[in-house]
Amino acid sequence: MAHPICGIDVGAFSIKFVVFEVGFRQTTFRGAFEEMVDDGADPLLTRQVRAVREGLARVSSDATLYLALPGDALSIRTLQLPFADQRKIDQVIGYELEGQIVHSLEDVVFDHVTIRVDDDGSSVLAVAARREHVAAWLGAREETGVHPRALYPAPLLYHPTPPHHPA
């Protein structure tokens, strides 16, 4: 039995939606549309949430939602590490980010993915966002009944990491 999946890209001027139906052996594109963010006097987050809610009225209520946070709310870094052990990477990622981002680690949430491993070590793609910004989006989802399965950094969804070609 197929299940609807909806990706939601939050922008300052519009909210973009893409809908797929995913089955056991088949994925079918069902459509894409855009909901404009109004120019009202309300804070941007309030206007964005309103546009998300309006757009979701066009999506099946049983769809699994994935929400992409805007790039201007994120700090994205590629870190070069002299080792490839995933446990070591997990332990040092915060320390490595701390010297490269404006906010203190206590003020952000972060995640990472290893994008390259070779004899020289590894490259790690790390994303950090201010806790208050993520909390505002999570709080807004409670108000609107929007419950995304995951939050993603929008810039990474549009620009896939190029494959690593060793020299």
C-alpha positions in Angstrom: 0.0 0.0 0.0 1.4 3.4 -1.0 1.9 6.2 1.5 2.1 9.9 0.8 5.3 11.8 1.6 5.4 15.6 1.6 8.6 17.7 1.6 8.2 21.3 2.8 10.8 23.9 2.0 10.5 27.0 4.2 11.5 30.3 2.5 11.1 33.9 3.4 8.9 34.6 0.4 7.2 31.3 -0.2 6.8 27.8 1.1 7.4 25.0 -1.5 5.7 21.7 -1.3 6.5 18.4 -3.1 4.4 15.3 -2.8 5.3 11.7 -3.5 3.5 8.5 -3.1 5.9 5.8 -1.8 5.0 2.1 -2.1 6.9 -1.1 -1.7 8.6 -1.1 -5.1 7.5 2.2 -6.6 7.7 5.9 -5.9 5.4 8.2 -7.8 5.7 12.0 -8.0 2.3 13.5 -7.2 3.0 17.1 -7.6 4.7 20.3 -6.4 3.2 23.7 -5.6 4.1 26.9 -3.8 2.3 28.9 -1.1 3.3 32.5 -0.9 4.2 34.1 2.5 2.1 37.2 2.9 3.6 40.6 3.5 1.7 41.4 6.7 3.0 43.1 9.8 3.2 39.8 11.8 6.7 38.3 12.5 8.1 36.3 9.6 7.8 33.0 11.5 4.1 33.6 12.1 3.5 34.3 8.4 5.6 31.3 7.3 3.6 29.0 9.6 0.3 30.4 8.3 1.5 29.6 4.7 2.6 26.1 5.7 -0.9 25.5 7.2 -2.6 26.8 4.1 -0.4 24.6 1.8 -1.0 21.5 3.9 -4.7 21.9 3.3 -3.8 20.7 -0.2 -2.0 17.6 1.1 -3.4 14.3 2.3 -3.8 14.3 6.1 -2.0 11.0 6.4 1.1 12.3 4.6 4.5 12.0 6.4 6.0 15.5 6.5 9.6 16.5 6.2 10.5 20.1 6.8 13.5 21.9 5.5 14.7 24.9 7.6 15.9 28.0 5.7 19.6 28.4 5.0 19.8 31.8 6.6 19.0 30.1 10.0 21.9 27.6 9.7 25.6 27.5 9.9 27.0 24.8 7.6 30.7 23.7 7.7 32.9 21.1 6.2 35.4 19.9 8.8 38.6 18.0 7.9 39.6 15.5 10.6 42.8 13.4 10.7 41.0 10.2 11.6 38.0 8.2 10.4 36.8 6.5 13.5 33.1 7.4 13.8 33.2 7.3 17.7 36.0 9.8 17.7 34.2 12.0 15.1 31.1 12.0 17.3 33.2 13.0 20.3 35.1 16.0 18.7 32.5 17.5 16.4 31.3 20.0 19.0 34.8 21.1 19.8 35.6 21.5 16.1 32.4 23.6 15.5 32.9 25.8 18.5 35.8 27.7 17.0 33.9 28.2 13.7 30.5 29.4 14.6 29.4 32.7 16.2 27.2 31.2 18.9 28.3 29.1 21.9 27.6 25.4 21.7 25.1 25.7 24.5 23.0 28.0 22.3 22.9 25.7 19.2 21.8 22.3 18.2 24.0 20.5 15.6 24.3 17.4 13.6 26.9 15.9 11.2 27.4 13.3 8.5 30.7 11.9 7.3 31.1 12.6 3.6 34.6 11.3 2.9 36.9 8.7 4.4 40.4 7.9 3.1 43.9 7.3 4.4 44.3 10.9 5.4 41.3 11.0 7.6 37.7 12.2 7.0 35.6 15.1 5.9 32.5 15.8 7.9 29.6 18.0 6.9 28.2 19.7 10.1 25.1 21.9 10.5 24.3 24.1 13.5 21.2 26.1 14.2 20.3 28.3 17.2 18.2 26.4 19.7 15.7 29.3 20.0 15.1 29.2 16.2 14.6 25.4 16.2 12.4 25.7 19.3 10.3 28.3 17.6 9.7 26.0 14.7 8.9 23.1 16.9 6.6 25.3 19.0 4.9 26.5 15.9 4.2 22.9 14.8 2.3 22.3 18.0 0.1 25.4 17.3 -0.7 24.3 13.8 -0.8 20.5 14.2 2.1 20.2 11.7 4.3 17.3 12.9 7.3 16.8 10.6 9.1 13.5 10.9 12.4 15.3 10.5 14.0 18.8 10.1 16.5 19.2 7.3 18.9 22.0 6.2 17.4 23.3 3.0 20.7 24.3 1.2 21.9 20.7 1.5 18.8 19.3 -0.1 19.3 21.4 -3.3 23.0 21.0 -3.6 24.0 17.3 -3.1 27.5 16.8 -1.9 29.7 16.0 -5.0 31.3 12.6 -4.9 34.9 12.5 -3.7 37.4 11.6 -6.4 40.8 10.7 -4.8 43.8 12.2 -6.7 
